[in-house]
Every structure is written in structure tokens, then in C-alpha cells.
Amino acid sequence: MAITKEQRRLRIRRGIRNKISGTAERPRLSVYKSNKAIYVQLIDDVNGATLLATSSAELGTATVNIESAKEVGKKLAEKASGSGISAVVFDRGGYPYHGRIKALADGAREGGLKF
């Protein structure tokens, strides 16, 4: 049986998650994207807690494109700096690092987060 695109992404995602883990000092920046929105969370895997979260739906954008993904990254960096978080571990969630995922990461870097 052939693997679907979603099964392939989940296999890649599991491989990434085996290699990285977030702490309270350096949380994991987790990305999920759908056709309607892009979602990001800062997660402390040691305690199993979400520290911060934001999305393009929270910003009120109708569609998700590269510009809105960059704004989500900047918004997350702004919230993180307010909480005293300056460094993160990037978890692309099995998505290729280009387009909206890359724009989100660039926006977070511009906002002051260090990967």
C-alpha cells in the first residue's frame, strides 16, 4: 500500500520529535498549518505545558499567506519576550522548510527569538 502525503508528514514529524525537546528555559516552537490558518505554540515538554500560543485566526487574517505567517511569527516573538523567553527550539511539524513555515520562522527571528 502506498503512503499518503499525510502519513509521510507524520513519519517525518515523529523523527523530528525524537530528536528535539523543549524546556522551560528553551521551549519548543511547534507549528501546525491548515488551509485556513497557521498555529504556533511554545511548549515545555519537561512539564507537558503550553507556555504561549498564537495563530493567524487570532490576528484576524482571512487567508494564510507568507505575509500573514510572518506576522504570526512576529506576534509570537512579542509575546515570548514579554514572558522572558528569548531562545527556542524550532519544530517545523514535518512540513518542508519553505513558504509559510520559513516566513513564520523569519518573522520570529525578526521579533527577537533565537533558534
Legacy VTK file of the C-alpha trace (Angstrom):
# vtk DataFile Version 3.0
C-alpha trace
ASCII
DATASET POLYDATA
POINTS 115 float
0.000 0.000 0.000
1.338 3.436 -0.943
1.860 6.017 1.753
-0.268 9.141 1.568
1.141 12.641 1.887
-0.275 12.935 5.416
1.274 9.619 6.519
4.651 10.739 5.127
4.427 14.051 7.025
3.561 12.251 10.264
6.528 9.884 9.839
8.863 12.867 9.357
7.230 14.609 12.336
7.898 11.627 14.612
11.547 11.637 13.558
11.867 15.332 14.382
10.180 14.898 17.768
12.578 12.069 18.686
15.483 14.494 18.255
14.195 17.682 19.908
12.534 18.562 23.187
11.581 21.840 24.814
12.361 23.036 28.334
11.090 25.970 30.373
14.225 27.987 29.506
14.243 26.976 25.823
10.748 25.823 24.796
9.818 24.045 21.589
8.198 26.270 18.941
5.645 23.924 17.374
3.944 24.766 14.054
0.685 23.480 12.611
-0.812 24.764 9.403
-4.211 24.189 7.877
-5.820 25.583 4.756
-7.437 28.357 6.798
-4.885 29.266 9.463
-1.389 28.736 10.816
-0.939 27.959 14.519
2.184 28.168 16.713
2.804 27.182 20.323
5.708 27.405 22.725
5.750 24.112 24.617
7.655 22.990 27.708
7.960 19.227 27.123
9.507 18.543 30.535
6.360 19.703 32.343
3.991 18.969 29.462
2.670 22.518 29.315
1.929 25.047 26.597
3.528 28.346 27.590
2.245 30.574 24.757
0.151 30.183 21.643
-0.973 32.348 18.756
-2.439 31.887 15.306
-3.386 33.747 12.163
-7.032 33.358 13.221
-6.207 35.317 16.384
-4.759 38.112 14.241
-7.967 38.198 12.183
-6.478 37.473 8.770
-8.919 35.985 6.282
-6.368 33.908 4.373
-2.985 32.494 5.247
-0.168 33.621 3.012
3.508 34.358 3.504
2.866 37.867 4.844
0.338 36.728 7.461
2.620 33.846 8.520
5.420 36.361 9.074
3.086 38.493 11.208
2.189 35.436 13.321
5.915 34.839 13.924
6.427 38.452 14.975
3.390 38.314 17.282
4.694 35.139 18.937
8.141 36.705 19.429
6.499 39.744 21.003
4.522 37.565 23.435
7.617 35.476 24.207
9.787 38.497 25.004
7.042 39.696 27.351
7.258 36.333 29.140
11.064 36.400 29.329
11.677 33.774 26.637
14.484 34.597 24.202
15.579 31.231 22.754
13.515 28.369 21.320
13.897 25.028 19.562
12.109 25.063 16.189
9.737 22.160 15.424
8.508 22.501 11.851
5.967 19.734 12.411
7.052 17.639 9.434
6.385 20.424 6.929
9.103 21.367 4.423
11.065 24.454 5.462
9.895 26.877 2.793
6.964 29.148 2.078
4.752 29.854 5.092
6.890 27.845 7.538
10.043 29.740 6.555
8.186 33.075 6.696
6.938 32.280 10.201
10.471 31.415 11.346
11.877 34.584 9.765
9.197 36.682 11.472
10.001 35.113 14.835
13.718 35.809 14.305
12.963 39.421 13.366
10.907 39.700 16.543
13.953 38.699 18.617
13.671 34.926 19.144
16.863 32.912 18.764
16.730 29.435 17.228
LINES 1 116
115 0 1 2 3 4 5 6 7 8 9 10 11 12 13 14 15 16 17 18 19 20 21 22 23 24 25 26 27 28 29 30 31 32 33 34 35 36 37 38 39 40 41 42 43 44 45 46 47 48 49 50 51 52 53 54 55 56 57 58 59 60 61 62 63 64 65 66 67 68 69 70 71 72 73 74 75 76 77 78 79 80 81 82 83 84 85 86 87 88 89 90 91 92 93 94 95 96 97 98 99 100 101 102 103 104 105 106 107 108 109 110 111 112 113 114
